Amino acid sequence: MECFICGCASKGIPPASTFVEVDCPECGYFGLPKDLAEKIESGKCRLHVGRTRDYLVMRNAQKQGPWITPVDINIYRLLQPGGTGDGGG
Ligand SMILES: [Zn+2]
């Protein structure tokens, strides 16, 4: 499967509950809600690569699990509309 942050080939871990877990060589290990994963896969929206990686680093520094939660997506503006990707990094 592809990483939900950067699209890099990564290991998908079968979801235990409503969370999808990904182990990406670039972004590291993280999880996100299944409904969000489905939106990203369908191209409706995508995660901001830089912001989301910074967010995961911050979570780690605070000794919190690497979970991308709907609340934090709003707070940190991790999500952006899908559609025309204009490159970037
Ligand atoms: Zn990644």
PDB file of the backbone (N, CA, C, O) and the ligand in Angstrom, with CONECT records:
HET     ZN  A 101       1
ATOM      1  N   MET A   1       0.832  -1.190   0.000  1.00  0.00           N
ATOM      2  CA  MET A   1       0.000   0.000   0.000  1.00  0.00           C
ATOM      3  C   MET A   1       0.876   1.253   0.000  1.00  0.00           C
ATOM      4  O   MET A   1       2.089   1.180   0.194  1.00  0.00           O
ATOM      5  N   GLU A   2       0.252   2.377  -0.216  1.00  0.00           N
ATOM      6  CA  GLU A   2       0.993   3.628  -0.235  1.00  0.00           C
ATOM      7  C   GLU A   2       0.788   4.395   1.067  1.00  0.00           C
ATOM      8  O   GLU A   2      -0.281   4.359   1.674  1.00  0.00           O
ATOM      9  N   CYS A   3       1.834   5.081   1.469  1.00  0.00           N
ATOM     10  CA  CYS A   3       1.759   5.915   2.664  1.00  0.00           C
ATOM     11  C   CYS A   3       0.696   6.998   2.465  1.00  0.00           C
ATOM     12  O   CYS A   3       0.613   7.602   1.396  1.00  0.00           O
ATOM     13  N   PHE A   4      -0.115   7.240   3.501  1.00  0.00           N
ATOM     14  CA  PHE A   4      -1.179   8.245   3.376  1.00  0.00           C
ATOM     15  C   PHE A   4      -0.633   9.663   3.444  1.00  0.00           C
ATOM     16  O   PHE A   4      -1.331  10.620   3.109  1.00  0.00           O
ATOM     17  N   ILE A   5       0.607   9.797   3.875  1.00  0.00           N
ATOM     18  CA  ILE A   5       1.196  11.137   3.948  1.00  0.00           C
ATOM     19  C   ILE A   5       1.911  11.473   2.654  1.00  0.00           C
ATOM     20  O   ILE A   5       1.604  12.482   2.020  1.00  0.00           O
ATOM     21  N   CYS A   6       2.867  10.637   2.253  1.00  0.00           N
ATOM     22  CA  CYS A   6       3.728  11.008   1.133  1.00  0.00           C
ATOM     23  C   CYS A   6       3.532  10.116  -0.087  1.00  0.00           C
ATOM     24  O   CYS A   6       4.094  10.415  -1.141  1.00  0.00           O
ATOM     25  N   GLY A   7       2.774   9.053   0.007  1.00  0.00           N
ATOM     26  CA  GLY A   7       2.537   8.196  -1.139  1.00  0.00           C
ATOM     27  C   GLY A   7       3.633   7.183  -1.383  1.00  0.00           C
ATOM     28  O   GLY A   7       3.586   6.435  -2.360  1.00  0.00           O
ATOM     29  N   CYS A   8       4.620   7.154  -0.505  1.00  0.00           N
ATOM     30  CA  CYS A   8       5.729   6.228  -0.598  1.00  0.00           C
ATOM     31  C   CYS A   8       5.219   4.797  -0.379  1.00  0.00           C
ATOM     32  O   CYS A   8       4.277   4.587   0.386  1.00  0.00           O
ATOM     33  N   ALA A   9       5.829   3.825  -1.038  1.00  0.00           N
ATOM     34  CA  ALA A   9       5.465   2.434  -0.798  1.00  0.00           C
ATOM     35  C   ALA A   9       5.768   2.085   0.652  1.00  0.00           C
ATOM     36  O   ALA A   9       6.871   2.328   1.140  1.00  0.00           O
ATOM     37  N   SER A  10       4.801   1.525   1.321  1.00  0.00           N
ATOM     38  CA  SER A  10       4.988   1.246   2.737  1.00  0.00           C
ATOM     39  C   SER A  10       4.180   0.029   3.132  1.00  0.00           C
ATOM     40  O   SER A  10       3.330  -0.450   2.380  1.00  0.00           O
ATOM     41  N   LYS A  11       4.458  -0.452   4.308  1.00  0.00           N
ATOM     42  CA  LYS A  11       3.772  -1.628   4.814  1.00  0.00           C
ATOM     43  C   LYS A  11       2.438  -1.237   5.416  1.00  0.00           C
ATOM     44  O   LYS A  11       2.375  -0.355   6.273  1.00  0.00           O
ATOM     45  N   GLY A  12       1.397  -1.870   4.986  1.00  0.00           N
ATOM     46  CA  GLY A  12       0.105  -1.669   5.623  1.00  0.00           C
ATOM     47  C   GLY A  12      -0.099  -2.742   6.668  1.00  0.00           C
ATOM     48  O   GLY A  12       0.206  -3.913   6.442  1.00  0.00           O
ATOM     49  N   ILE A  13      -0.606  -2.342   7.789  1.00  0.00           N
ATOM     50  CA  ILE A  13      -0.865  -3.282   8.870  1.00  0.00           C
ATOM     51  C   ILE A  13      -2.376  -3.453   8.980  1.00  0.00           C
ATOM     52  O   ILE A  13      -3.096  -2.461   9.089  1.00  0.00           O
ATOM     53  N   PRO A  14      -2.869  -4.682   8.955  1.00  0.00           N
ATOM     54  CA  PRO A  14      -4.324  -4.880   8.987  1.00  0.00           C
ATOM     55  C   PRO A  14      -4.952  -4.136  10.153  1.00  0.00           C
ATOM     56  O   PRO A  14      -4.503  -4.269  11.291  1.00  0.00           O
ATOM     57  N   PRO A  15      -5.984  -3.355   9.877  1.00  0.00           N
ATOM     58  CA  PRO A  15      -6.581  -2.536  10.927  1.00  0.00           C
ATOM     59  C   PRO A  15      -7.193  -3.379  12.030  1.00  0.00           C
ATOM     60  O   PRO A  15      -7.918  -4.339  11.770  1.00  0.00           O
ATOM     61  N   ALA A  16      -6.890  -3.006  13.265  1.00  0.00           N
ATOM     62  CA  ALA A  16      -7.411  -3.726  14.417  1.00  0.00           C
ATOM     63  C   ALA A  16      -8.795  -3.203  14.784  1.00  0.00           C
ATOM     64  O   ALA A  16      -9.612  -3.928  15.352  1.00  0.00           O
ATOM     65  N   SER A  17      -9.048  -1.956  14.460  1.00  0.00           N
ATOM     66  CA  SER A  17     -10.334  -1.366  14.837  1.00  0.00           C
ATOM     67  C   SER A  17     -10.752  -0.378  13.770  1.00  0.00           C
ATOM     68  O   SER A  17     -10.864  -0.743  12.600  1.00  0.00           O
ATOM     69  N   THR A  18     -10.984   0.863  14.150  1.00  0.00           N
ATOM     70  CA  THR A  18     -11.371   1.870  13.176  1.00  0.00           C
ATOM     71  C   THR A  18     -10.164   2.660  12.709  1.00  0.00           C
ATOM     72  O   THR A  18     -10.291   3.644  11.980  1.00  0.00           O
ATOM     73  N   PHE A  19      -8.976   2.212  13.144  1.00  0.00           N
ATOM     74  CA  PHE A  19      -7.761   2.891  12.725  1.00  0.00           C
ATOM     75  C   PHE A  19      -7.010   2.056  11.695  1.00  0.00           C
ATOM     76  O   PHE A  19      -6.981   0.828  11.775  1.00  0.00           O
ATOM     77  N   VAL A  20      -6.399   2.745  10.722  1.00  0.00           N
ATOM     78  CA  VAL A  20      -5.510   2.106   9.768  1.00  0.00           C
ATOM     79  C   VAL A  20      -4.090   2.480  10.161  1.00  0.00           C
ATOM     80  O   VAL A  20      -3.794   3.649  10.410  1.00  0.00           O
ATOM     81  N   GLU A  21      -3.218   1.492  10.214  1.00  0.00           N
ATOM     82  CA  GLU A  21      -1.838   1.744  10.611  1.00  0.00           C
ATOM     83  C   GLU A  21      -0.914   1.544   9.428  1.00  0.00           C
ATOM     84  O   GLU A  21      -1.092   0.616   8.639  1.00  0.00           O
ATOM     85  N   VAL A  22       0.074   2.416   9.307  1.00  0.00           N
ATOM     86  CA  VAL A  22       1.018   2.384   8.193  1.00  0.00           C
ATOM     87  C   VAL A  22       2.435   2.482   8.741  1.00  0.00           C
ATOM     88  O   VAL A  22       2.700   3.219   9.691  1.00  0.00           O
ATOM     89  N   ASP A  23       3.340   1.729   8.128  1.00  0.00           N
ATOM     90  CA  ASP A  23       4.747   1.820   8.501  1.00  0.00           C
ATOM     91  C   ASP A  23       5.508   2.270   7.267  1.00  0.00           C
ATOM     92  O   ASP A  23       5.835   1.463   6.397  1.00  0.00           O
ATOM     93  N   CYS A  24       5.790   3.580   7.198  1.00  0.00           N
ATOM     94  CA  CYS A  24       6.389   4.180   6.007  1.00  0.00           C
ATOM     95  C   CYS A  24       7.881   4.405   6.241  1.00  0.00           C
ATOM     96  O   CYS A  24       8.273   4.875   7.309  1.00  0.00           O
ATOM     97  N   PRO A  25       8.725   4.072   5.246  1.00  0.00           N
ATOM     98  CA  PRO A  25      10.166   4.308   5.416  1.00  0.00           C
ATOM     99  C   PRO A  25      10.503   5.782   5.545  1.00  0.00           C
ATOM    100  O   PRO A  25      11.542   6.126   6.108  1.00  0.00           O
ATOM    101  N   GLU A  26       9.654   6.657   5.040  1.00  0.00           N
ATOM    102  CA  GLU A  26       9.918   8.098   5.079  1.00  0.00           C
ATOM    103  C   GLU A  26       9.274   8.777   6.288  1.00  0.00           C
ATOM    104  O   GLU A  26       9.903   9.609   6.942  1.00  0.00           O
ATOM    105  N   CYS A  27       8.030   8.424   6.582  1.00  0.00           N
ATOM    106  CA  CYS A  27       7.272   9.118   7.629  1.00  0.00           C
ATOM    107  C   CYS A  27       7.310   8.373   8.959  1.00  0.00           C
ATOM    108  O   CYS A  27       6.991   8.943  10.003  1.00  0.00           O
ATOM    109  N   GLY A  28       7.696   7.109   8.922  1.00  0.00           N
ATOM    110  CA  GLY A  28       7.681   6.332  10.153  1.00  0.00           C
ATOM    111  C   GLY A  28       6.348   5.628  10.344  1.00  0.00           C
ATOM    112  O   GLY A  28       5.559   5.484   9.410  1.00  0.00           O
ATOM    113  N   TYR A  29       6.122   5.199  11.559  1.00  0.00           N
ATOM    114  CA  TYR A  29       4.932   4.433  11.887  1.00  0.00           C
ATOM    115  C   TYR A  29       3.841   5.369  12.399  1.00  0.00           C
ATOM    116  O   TYR A  29       4.085   6.184  13.289  1.00  0.00           O
ATOM    117  N   PHE A  30       2.652   5.252  11.843  1.00  0.00           N
ATOM    118  CA  PHE A  30       1.554   6.107  12.299  1.00  0.00           C
ATOM    119  C   PHE A  30       0.218   5.435  11.993  1.00  0.00           C
ATOM    120  O   PHE A  30       0.151   4.454  11.253  1.00  0.00           O
ATOM    121  N   GLY A  31      -0.828   5.980  12.574  1.00  0.00           N
ATOM    122  CA  GLY A  31      -2.163   5.474  12.317  1.00  0.00           C
ATOM    123  C   GLY A  31      -3.126   6.623  12.093  1.00  0.00           C
ATOM    124  O   GLY A  31      -2.910   7.739  12.566  1.00  0.00           O
ATOM    125  N   LEU A  32      -4.178   6.336  11.373  1.00  0.00           N
ATOM    126  CA  LEU A  32      -5.196   7.353  11.130  1.00  0.00           C
ATOM    127  C   LEU A  32      -6.562   6.678  11.018  1.00  0.00           C
ATOM    128  O   LEU A  32      -6.636   5.486  10.722  1.00  0.00           O
ATOM    129  N   PRO A  33      -7.642   7.424  11.252  1.00  0.00           N
ATOM    130  CA  PRO A  33      -8.974   6.817  11.203  1.00  0.00           C
ATOM    131  C   PRO A  33      -9.282   6.241   9.826  1.00  0.00           C
ATOM    132  O   PRO A  33      -8.892   6.789   8.796  1.00  0.00           O
ATOM    133  N   LYS A  34      -9.991   5.127   9.845  1.00  0.00           N
ATOM    134  CA  LYS A  34     -10.277   4.415   8.601  1.00  0.00           C
ATOM    135  C   LYS A  34     -11.049   5.288   7.619  1.00  0.00           C
ATOM    136  O   LYS A  34     -10.785   5.252   6.417  1.00  0.00           O
ATOM    137  N   ASP A  35     -12.005   6.073   8.123  1.00  0.00           N
ATOM    138  CA  ASP A  35     -12.802   6.896   7.196  1.00  0.00           C
ATOM    139  C   ASP A  35     -11.929   7.962   6.528  1.00  0.00           C
ATOM    140  O   ASP A  35     -12.154   8.329   5.375  1.00  0.00           O
ATOM    141  N   LEU A  36     -10.930   8.452   7.271  1.00  0.00           N
ATOM    142  CA  LEU A  36     -10.015   9.420   6.678  1.00  0.00           C
ATOM    143  C   LEU A  36      -9.138   8.738   5.622  1.00  0.00           C
ATOM    144  O   LEU A  36      -8.892   9.297   4.553  1.00  0.00           O
ATOM    145  N   ALA A  37      -8.680   7.549   5.928  1.00  0.00           N
ATOM    146  CA  ALA A  37      -7.862   6.798   4.981  1.00  0.00           C
ATOM    147  C   ALA A  37      -8.618   6.566   3.671  1.00  0.00           C
ATOM    148  O   ALA A  37      -8.045   6.640   2.584  1.00  0.00           O
ATOM    149  N   GLU A  38      -9.915   6.284   3.800  1.00  0.00           N
ATOM    150  CA  GLU A  38     -10.721   6.041   2.607  1.00  0.00           C
ATOM    151  C   GLU A  38     -10.879   7.315   1.773  1.00  0.00           C
ATOM    152  O   GLU A  38     -10.880   7.268   0.543  1.00  0.00           O
ATOM    153  N   LYS A  39     -11.014   8.451   2.462  1.00  0.00           N
ATOM    154  CA  LYS A  39     -11.124   9.724   1.737  1.00  0.00           C
ATOM    155  C   LYS A  39      -9.844  10.021   0.972  1.00  0.00           C
ATOM    156  O   LYS A  39      -9.882  10.488  -0.166  1.00  0.00           O
ATOM    157  N   ILE A  40      -8.705   9.745   1.610  1.00  0.00           N
ATOM    158  CA  ILE A  40      -7.428  10.006   0.950  1.00  0.00           C
ATOM    159  C   ILE A  40      -7.246   9.076  -0.242  1.00  0.00           C
ATOM    160  O   ILE A  40      -6.786   9.493  -1.305  1.00  0.00           O
ATOM    161  N   GLU A  41      -7.612   7.811  -0.054  1.00  0.00           N
ATOM    162  CA  GLU A  41      -7.463   6.849  -1.136  1.00  0.00           C
ATOM    163  C   GLU A  41      -8.347   7.196  -2.327  1.00  0.00           C
ATOM    164  O   GLU A  41      -7.989   6.927  -3.474  1.00  0.00           O
ATOM    165  N   SER A  42      -9.494   7.788  -2.054  1.00  0.00           N
ATOM    166  CA  SER A  42     -10.412   8.131  -3.134  1.00  0.00           C
ATOM    167  C   SER A  42     -10.037   9.460  -3.788  1.00  0.00           C
ATOM    168  O   SER A  42     -10.644   9.857  -4.782  1.00  0.00           O
ATOM    169  N   GLY A  43      -9.028  10.153  -3.227  1.00  0.00           N
ATOM    170  CA  GLY A  43      -8.554  11.384  -3.844  1.00  0.00           C
ATOM    171  C   GLY A  43      -9.334  12.620  -3.454  1.00  0.00           C
ATOM    172  O   GLY A  43      -9.132  13.690  -4.028  1.00  0.00           O
ATOM    173  N   LYS A  44     -10.232  12.482  -2.476  1.00  0.00           N
ATOM    174  CA  LYS A  44     -11.032  13.643  -2.061  1.00  0.00           C
ATOM    175  C   LYS A  44     -10.192  14.654  -1.291  1.00  0.00           C
ATOM    176  O   LYS A  44     -10.463  15.854  -1.324  1.00  0.00           O
ATOM    177  N   CYS A  45      -9.182  14.164  -0.606  1.00  0.00           N
ATOM    178  CA  CYS A  45      -8.330  15.052   0.170  1.00  0.00           C
ATOM    179  C   CYS A  45      -6.990  14.360   0.389  1.00  0.00           C
ATOM    180  O   CYS A  45      -6.828  13.174   0.100  1.00  0.00           O
ATOM    181  N   ARG A  46      -6.042  15.124   0.904  1.00  0.00           N
ATOM    182  CA  ARG A  46      -4.751  14.521   1.192  1.00  0.00           C
ATOM    183  C   ARG A  46      -4.117  15.213   2.379  1.00  0.00           C
ATOM    184  O   ARG A  46      -4.482  16.329   2.748  1.00  0.00           O
ATOM    185  N   LEU A  47      -3.166  14.525   2.961  1.00  0.00           N
ATOM    186  CA  LEU A  47      -2.476  15.086   4.115  1.00  0.00           C
ATOM    187  C   LEU A  47      -1.317  15.947   3.633  1.00  0.00           C
ATOM    188  O   LEU A  47      -0.637  15.611   2.663  1.00  0.00           O
ATOM    189  N   HIS A  48      -1.101  17.064   4.325  1.00  0.00           N
ATOM    190  CA  HIS A  48       0.040  17.926   4.043  1.00  0.00           C
ATOM    191  C   HIS A  48       1.293  17.217   4.563  1.00  0.00           C
ATOM    192  O   HIS A  48       1.414  16.957   5.760  1.00  0.00           O
ATOM    193  N   VAL A  49       2.223  16.908   3.653  1.00  0.00           N
ATOM    194  CA  VAL A  49       3.359  16.060   4.011  1.00  0.00           C
ATOM    195  C   VAL A  49       4.178  16.686   5.136  1.00  0.00           C
ATOM    196  O   VAL A  49       4.421  16.046   6.159  1.00  0.00           O
ATOM    197  N   GLY A  50       4.604  17.930   4.950  1.00  0.00           N
ATOM    198  CA  GLY A  50       5.468  18.576   5.934  1.00  0.00           C
ATOM    199  C   GLY A  50       4.790  18.741   7.279  1.00  0.00           C
ATOM    200  O   GLY A  50       5.370  18.420   8.317  1.00  0.00           O
ATOM    201  N   ARG A  51       3.562  19.241   7.265  1.00  0.00           N
ATOM    202  CA  ARG A  51       2.846  19.478   8.514  1.00  0.00           C
ATOM    203  C   ARG A  51       2.578  18.178   9.260  1.00  0.00           C
ATOM    204  O   ARG A  51       2.713  18.101  10.482  1.00  0.00           O
ATOM    205  N   THR A  52       2.194  17.156   8.493  1.00  0.00           N
ATOM    206  CA  THR A  52       1.852  15.893   9.148  1.00  0.00           C
ATOM    207  C   THR A  52       3.087  15.241   9.750  1.00  0.00           C
ATOM    208  O   THR A  52       3.014  14.673  10.839  1.00  0.00           O
ATOM    209  N   ARG A  53       4.220  15.313   9.059  1.00  0.00           N
ATOM    210  CA  ARG A  53       5.449  14.759   9.624  1.00  0.00           C
ATOM    211  C   ARG A  53       5.866  15.542  10.866  1.00  0.00           C
ATOM    212  O   ARG A  53       6.287  14.953  11.861  1.00  0.00           O
ATOM    213  N   ASP A  54       5.751  16.864  10.807  1.00  0.00           N
ATOM    214  CA  ASP A  54       6.073  17.682  11.982  1.00  0.00           C
ATOM    215  C   ASP A  54       5.167  17.310  13.163  1.00  0.00           C
ATOM    216  O   ASP A  54       5.606  17.233  14.310  1.00  0.00           O
ATOM    217  N   TYR A  55       3.896  17.084  12.841  1.00  0.00           N
ATOM    218  CA  TYR A  55       2.927  16.706  13.861  1.00  0.00           C
ATOM    219  C   TYR A  55       3.319  15.389  14.534  1.00  0.00           C
ATOM    220  O   TYR A  55       3.260  15.273  15.758  1.00  0.00           O
ATOM    221  N   LEU A  56       3.718  14.398  13.733  1.00  0.00           N
ATOM    222  CA  LEU A  56       4.110  13.106  14.287  1.00  0.00           C
ATOM    223  C   LEU A  56       5.370  13.222  15.137  1.00  0.00           C
ATOM    224  O   LEU A  56       5.495  12.553  16.162  1.00  0.00           O
ATOM    225  N   VAL A  57       6.315  14.084  14.705  1.00  0.00           N
ATOM    226  CA  VAL A  57       7.515  14.328  15.503  1.00  0.00           C
ATOM    227  C   VAL A  57       7.136  14.937  16.845  1.00  0.00           C
ATOM    228  O   VAL A  57       7.673  14.562  17.888  1.00  0.00           O
ATOM    229  N   MET A  58       6.203  15.881  16.803  1.00  0.00           N
ATOM    230  CA  MET A  58       5.753  16.541  18.021  1.00  0.00           C
ATOM    231  C   MET A  58       5.073  15.544  18.960  1.00  0.00           C
ATOM    232  O   MET A  58       5.317  15.564  20.166  1.00  0.00           O
ATOM    233  N   ARG A  59       4.231  14.684  18.420  1.00  0.00           N
ATOM    234  CA  ARG A  59       3.564  13.660  19.229  1.00  0.00           C
ATOM    235  C   ARG A  59       4.605  12.776  19.911  1.00  0.00           C
ATOM    236  O   ARG A  59       4.493  12.455  21.094  1.00  0.00           O
ATOM    237  N   ASN A  60       5.604  12.395  19.148  1.00  0.00           N
ATOM    238  CA  ASN A  60       6.656  11.540  19.693  1.00  0.00           C
ATOM    239  C   ASN A  60       7.397  12.249  20.821  1.00  0.00           C
ATOM    240  O   ASN A  60       7.699  11.648  21.852  1.00  0.00           O
ATOM    241  N   ALA A  61       7.685  13.528  20.615  1.00  0.00           N
ATOM    242  CA  ALA A  61       8.393  14.304  21.634  1.00  0.00           C
ATOM    243  C   ALA A  61       7.566  14.417  22.910  1.00  0.00           C
ATOM    244  O   ALA A  61       8.114  14.521  24.007  1.00  0.00           O
ATOM    245  N   GLN A  62       6.246  14.395  22.757  1.00  0.00           N
ATOM    246  CA  GLN A  62       5.354  14.488  23.914  1.00  0.00           C
ATOM    247  C   GLN A  62       4.989  13.117  24.460  1.00  0.00           C
ATOM    248  O   GLN A  62       4.129  12.985  25.330  1.00  0.00           O
ATOM    249  N   LYS A  63       5.666  12.091  23.927  1.00  0.00           N
ATOM    250  CA  LYS A  63       5.442  10.699  24.370  1.00  0.00           C
ATOM    251  C   LYS A  63       4.000  10.259  24.144  1.00  0.00           C
ATOM    252  O   LYS A  63       3.438   9.490  24.924  1.00  0.00           O
ATOM    253  N   GLN A  64       3.416  10.760  23.064  1.00  0.00           N
ATOM    254  CA  GLN A  64       2.086  10.323  22.676  1.00  0.00           C
ATOM    255  C   GLN A  64       2.206   9.357  21.503  1.00  0.00           C
ATOM    256  O   GLN A  64       3.200   9.382  20.777  1.00  0.00           O
ATOM    257  N   GLY A  65       1.222   8.525  21.321  1.00  0.00           N
ATOM    258  CA  GLY A  65       1.234   7.587  20.208  1.00  0.00           C
ATOM    259  C   GLY A  65       1.138   8.318  18.882  1.00  0.00           C
ATOM    260  O   GLY A  65       0.640   9.442  18.824  1.00  0.00           O
ATOM    261  N   PRO A  66       1.620   7.677  17.800  1.00  0.00           N
ATOM    262  CA  PRO A  66       1.644   8.322  16.478  1.00  0.00           C
ATOM    263  C   PRO A  66       0.291   8.273  15.776  1.00  0.00           C
ATOM    264  O   PRO A  66       0.188   7.807  14.641  1.00  0.00           O
ATOM    265  N   TRP A  67      -0.742   8.757  16.458  1.00  0.00           N
ATOM    266  CA  TRP A  67      -2.079   8.672  15.877  1.00  0.00           C
ATOM    267  C   TRP A  67      -2.537  10.037  15.376  1.00  0.00           C
ATOM    268  O   TRP A  67      -2.492  11.036  16.094  1.00  0.00           O
ATOM    269  N   ILE A  68      -2.973  10.045  14.144  1.00  0.00           N
ATOM    270  CA  ILE A  68      -3.505  11.272  13.548  1.00  0.00           C
ATOM    271  C   ILE A  68      -5.000  11.306  13.843  1.00  0.00           C
ATOM    272  O   ILE A  68      -5.766  10.531  13.270  1.00  0.00           O
ATOM    273  N   THR A  69      -5.415  12.198  14.730  1.00  0.00           N
ATOM    274  CA  THR A  69      -6.810  12.221  15.153  1.00  0.00           C
ATOM    275  C   THR A  69      -7.579  13.325  14.435  1.00  0.00           C
ATOM    276  O   THR A  69      -6.996  14.336  14.043  1.00  0.00           O
ATOM    277  N   PRO A  70      -8.892  13.134  14.260  1.00  0.00           N
ATOM    278  CA  PRO A  70      -9.705  14.155  13.583  1.00  0.00           C
ATOM    279  C   PRO A  70      -9.584  15.525  14.234  1.00  0.00           C
ATOM    280  O   PRO A  70      -9.555  16.539  13.536  1.00  0.00           O
ATOM    281  N   VAL A  71      -9.512  15.571  15.553  1.00  0.00           N
ATOM    282  CA  VAL A  71      -9.395  16.849  16.255  1.00  0.00           C
ATOM    283  C   VAL A  71      -8.094  17.553  15.868  1.00  0.00           C
ATOM    284  O   VAL A  71      -8.092  18.744  15.554  1.00  0.00           O
ATOM    285  N   ASP A  72      -6.999  16.812  15.893  1.00  0.00           N
ATOM    286  CA  ASP A  72      -5.704  17.416  15.580  1.00  0.00           C
ATOM    287  C   ASP A  72      -5.586  17.789  14.102  1.00  0.00           C
ATOM    288  O   ASP A  72      -4.886  18.738  13.750  1.00  0.00           O
ATOM    289  N   ILE A  73      -6.262  17.052  13.255  1.00  0.00           N
ATOM    290  CA  ILE A  73      -6.275  17.411  11.833  1.00  0.00           C
ATOM    291  C   ILE A  73      -6.804  18.828  11.653  1.00  0.00           C
ATOM    292  O   ILE A  73      -6.294  19.594  10.836  1.00  0.00           O
ATOM    293  N   ASN A  74      -7.837  19.166  12.430  1.00  0.00           N
ATOM    294  CA  ASN A  74      -8.395  20.517  12.366  1.00  0.00           C
ATOM    295  C   ASN A  74      -7.454  21.539  12.989  1.00  0.00           C
ATOM    296  O   ASN A  74      -7.222  22.612  12.432  1.00  0.00           O
ATOM    297  N   ILE A  75      -6.913  21.186  14.160  1.00  0.00           N
ATOM    298  CA  ILE A  75      -6.063  22.140  14.880  1.00  0.00           C
ATOM    299  C   ILE A  75      -4.821  22.485  14.057  1.00  0.00           C
ATOM    300  O   ILE A  75      -4.455  23.653  13.925  1.00  0.00           O
ATOM    301  N   TYR A  76      -4.194  21.473  13.519  1.00  0.00           N
ATOM    302  CA  TYR A  76      -2.912  21.672  12.831  1.00  0.00           C
ATOM    303  C   TYR A  76      -3.066  21.792  11.307  1.00  0.00           C
ATOM    304  O   TYR A  76      -2.078  21.891  10.580  1.00  0.00           O
ATOM    305  N   ARG A  77      -4.302  21.782  10.847  1.00  0.00           N
ATOM    306  CA  ARG A  77      -4.577  21.926   9.411  1.00  0.00           C
ATOM    307  C   ARG A  77      -3.762  20.938   8.582  1.00  0.00           C
ATOM    308  O   ARG A  77      -3.058  21.315   7.646  1.00  0.00           O
ATOM    309  N   LEU A  78      -3.876  19.678   8.950  1.00  0.00           N
ATOM    310  CA  LEU A  78      -3.092  18.646   8.277  1.00  0.00           C
ATOM    311  C   LEU A  78      -3.691  18.255   6.930  1.00  0.00           C
ATOM    312  O   LEU A  78      -2.999  17.727   6.060  1.00  0.00           O
ATOM    313  N   LEU A  79      -4.981  18.520   6.773  1.00  0.00           N
ATOM    314  CA  LEU A  79      -5.667  18.044   5.584  1.00  0.00           C
ATOM    315  C   LEU A  79      -5.820  19.169   4.571  1.00  0.00           C
ATOM    316  O   LEU A  79      -6.070  20.319   4.932  1.00  0.00           O
ATOM    317  N   GLN A  80      -5.668  18.823   3.308  1.00  0.00           N
ATOM    318  CA  GLN A  80      -5.916  19.796   2.259  1.00  0.00           C
ATOM    319  C   GLN A  80      -6.738  19.122   1.158  1.00  0.00           C
ATOM    320  O   GLN A  80      -6.754  17.895   1.053  1.00  0.00           O
ATOM    321  N   PRO A  81      -7.410  19.919   0.350  1.00  0.00           N
ATOM    322  CA  PRO A  81      -8.257  19.323  -0.675  1.00  0.00           C
ATOM    323  C   PRO A  81      -7.431  18.517  -1.671  1.00  0.00           C
ATOM    324  O   PRO A  81      -6.288  18.861  -1.972  1.00  0.00           O
ATOM    325  N   GLY A  82      -8.019  17.455  -2.170  1.00  0.00           N
ATOM    326  CA  GLY A  82      -7.363  16.673  -3.198  1.00  0.00           C
ATOM    327  C   GLY A  82      -7.466  17.403  -4.525  1.00  0.00           C
ATOM    328  O   GLY A  82      -7.695  18.612  -4.559  1.00  0.00           O
ATOM    329  N   GLY A  83      -7.301  16.678  -5.605  1.00  0.00           N
ATOM    330  CA  GLY A  83      -7.416  17.318  -6.913  1.00  0.00           C
ATOM    331  C   GLY A  83      -6.062  17.599  -7.509  1.00  0.00           C
ATOM    332  O   GLY A  83      -5.159  16.765  -7.443  1.00  0.00           O
ATOM    333  N   THR A  84      -5.917  18.765  -8.089  1.00  0.00           N
ATOM    334  CA  THR A  84      -4.704  19.074  -8.833  1.00  0.00           C
ATOM    335  C   THR A  84      -3.506  19.200  -7.905  1.00  0.00           C
ATOM    336  O   THR A  84      -3.346  20.196  -7.199  1.00  0.00           O
ATOM    337  N   GLY A  85      -2.683  18.189  -7.921  1.00  0.00           N
ATOM    338  CA  GLY A  85      -1.446  18.277  -7.157  1.00  0.00           C
ATOM    339  C   GLY A  85      -0.426  19.058  -7.967  1.00  0.00           C
ATOM    340  O   GLY A  85      -0.140  18.728  -9.118  1.00  0.00           O
ATOM    341  N   ASP A  86       0.110  20.085  -7.356  1.00  0.00           N
ATOM    342  CA  ASP A  86       1.075  20.904  -8.096  1.00  0.00           C
ATOM    343  C   ASP A  86       2.507  20.640  -7.598  1.00  0.00           C
ATOM    344  O   ASP A  86       3.281  21.561  -7.336  1.00  0.00           O
ATOM    345  N   GLY A  87       2.811  19.381  -7.483  1.00  0.00           N
ATOM    346  CA  GLY A  87       4.159  19.031  -7.090  1.00  0.00           C
ATOM    347  C   GLY A  87       4.415  19.287  -5.621  1.00  0.00           C
ATOM    348  O   GLY A  87       3.611  18.921  -4.763  1.00  0.00           O
ATOM    349  N   GLY A  88       5.509  19.899  -5.347  1.00  0.00           N
ATOM    350  CA  GLY A  88       5.873  20.088  -3.953  1.00  0.00           C
ATOM    351  C   GLY A  88       6.589  18.860  -3.442  1.00  0.00           C
ATOM    352  O   GLY A  88       6.699  17.841  -4.123  1.00  0.00           O
ATOM    353  N   GLY A  89       7.063  18.988  -2.242  1.00  0.00           N
ATOM    354  CA  GLY A  89       7.848  18.036  -1.815  1.00  0.00           C
ATOM    355  C   GLY A  89       7.928  16.810  -1.196  1.00  0.00           C
ATOM    356  O   GLY A  89       9.025  16.283  -1.010  1.00  0.00           O
TER     357      GLY A  89
HETATM  358 ZN    ZN A 101       5.254   8.461   4.062  1.00  0.00          ZN2+
END
